[in-house]
């Protein structure tokens, strides 16, 4: 049997009440009638993976989307039950659910806790009501504060909030004020992302047609620098380029991605990484439901599948759409790109144990160049980005793919 070591489990919920004009995630509004069928299909995919991988240990579960909190909480509970039947979810596993302020009720939060969810990630984005309107969000700044307090009152103590900066017409002072309001809540974890104009989104078209002002990258860089100072003074560890946490409360699920460790993603468009293969599910929810519902009426004949063979395993999952073989060279470059996002960077002995070569042996001249430019540093058997390297991260990472 293909031996899957302990893994992370990502569960995609592709529903949103409305589609935000900057978002290019695989998520849809106005397909609510699909929800019941979707939950059945998702459970079938979870159970199939459990059987194919012989019920491996799961260290973290992450409900992402989309808006998982938009799905009825009883559905989340059913999905968690199927994950528990199909995998050995560690007792201490981190189980996160992404949510929108405004979706919470105390009953919903109680159901989450009873289902095993122990971490919430709340999409606050900004505490500026005018900018929330620009972003097409349906909540107000006060809704976000109320949601945070309601989650705390229900018993959640591990809460992350998401914020965005570099927004159209956002000033440095406006961003600092959002940051201050966020810190007043004292969340254990904050993710902060710079707005990027994704192709095909209304935001990108509005900027291209001159209907919306172009975000200013210099101002965004000033915001990022101000953020680093403020967060350090507030006692947060800047453990990843876009993420800050109180000590010990880093996102364990995302650390698995950044350390290029194995994970399974279920749901439309979800990605997985097992062995030397990365693969992705088809994106359309209707097609996803239909393939899992129609395939042998939901029963999969595994008798003729060689469960030692990862390719055969992947082939039997009717919703896998693309697979990519990650050869050693690509795996090394990706390990550097992902690991260097972390403040403690890459462990050189771990890299050597995995690839039988140190980063320096594999990328001698590139690492020498980047070190001379003051972007990379080696210390205590670790390779990591300097503060300047963090600002120019993408330029650094691209060098390993040359
Ligand atoms: S709520 Fe989140 S996932 Fe949904 S459309 Fe808005 S940004 Fe995208």
Boltz pocket constraint, residues with backbone or C-beta under 6 A from the ligand:
constraints:
  - pocket:
      binder: B
      contacts: [[A, 15], [A, 16], [A, 18], [A, 19], [A, 20], [A, 23], [A, 24], [A, 25], [A, 27], [A, 65], [A, 66], [A, 67], [A, 100], [A, 123]]
      max_distance: 6.0
